[in-house]
Amino acid sequence: EVQLVESGGGLVQPGGSLRLSCAASGFPFTSRAMKWVRQTPGKDLEWVASLSGSRASAYYADSVKGRFTISRDSAKSTLYLQMNNLKPEDSAWYYCSTEDETFRGQGTQVTVSS
């Protein structure tokens, strides 16, 4: 059974940091391209960052470039999203997903507010 389980969300003040984790199981995680997406109520799903499989190249939405870092720990089958200098507009539900959207986790909520 494929599982993607996100964690690490919460309430943080503007300018703060959070690290989201996504524990993967049930498929060959190391070679699979992965991504983070986010969604706020009433808005479309927004792509945040992607990490390729074999070469581990990272790609970012302009809105998060320079502030967010996507990475993986293959030994732990875990995908990460380090989020620094958070802004109120980063508030959303964050989901990890395979790049092709075959699998997606249940999400973790991030709220950036003073």
N, C-alpha and C positions, 0 to 999 in steps of 0.2 A: 504494500500500500504506500502510495506517494504521500508524503506529508511535508508541508512548509509551515513552520510555526514561528511567527514574529514575536519579538519582545523588545523591551527597552524604551517604549514610548512613555509619555508623561507630560507633566506641566513644567515649563521652564520659562524663565524671564528672557526678554529680548537680549540678544548678545550672548546667551548661554549656549551650552553644548549638550548633545545627547548622542548616544551610540545605539543604533538599532541593530538587532541580531535576527537572523533567520536561520533556524535549524532545519536542515533538509535531510530527508531519508526516503528510501524506496526507489531511487534512480541514481545513475552515475553522475554525481554532483560535480566532480572535478572537471569534467570535460564539457559541461553544459553551460551555455551562455545564460546569464541571469540578469535580472534588472530589479530596480525599485520603481514603483509608481505610487502616486498619491491621489487622494480624492477628497474634496470638501463637499458638503451637502449642496445639491443643486448644480454641481459643476461636473464636467467630464473628467474622466480619469486622465491624469497628467503624468507623462513619463518624467522620471527624475534622473536616473543614472543606469548605465548598463556595464556589465563586465563580460568580456568575451570568454570563451572556454579555454582553448589551448594557450593562447598568447597572453591572456589576462589583460587585454587592453581595456581601458576605461573610457567611458563617454558620459558627458553630463549635459543636462539642460542648461541653457544660458542663465536661468534664474538661480541656479545653485552652484554654478562653476566657481571654483576658488573657495567655496565654503564647505562643500560636502565631498566626502571621499568614499568610494565603494571599494570593497575588498572582500577576499574570501580566505578562509582557513580550511584547506582541503582535508587536513587531518581531523578536523572537527565537523566537517561537512556543514559549515556555517558561513553564511553571507552576512556582511556587515555594511552599515551605512553610518559613517561618522559625520555628524552634522555640527558645524561650528558657526558662530555668529548668527544664531537663529533669529529670524524675523517673524513678526506676527503673521505675515502672509505664508509662512511655512506651515502653519497650523493645518492639519489634515489627518486623515487616516492613511497610513503608509503600508503598502503591501509589497512583499517580495514575490517574484514570479519568474518562471522560466522565460527566456527571451521571446519564445514563440507563443507565450500565454497558455501553453498546455496545462500548466499547474500554477496556482496562486494561493497564497496563504490567507488567513482570516483577518490579518491586519493588526496594526497597533496604532493607537491614537497619539498624536503629538499636538500639544497646545502650547503656543508661545504667547505669553501674556504677562503683563506686569500687575 
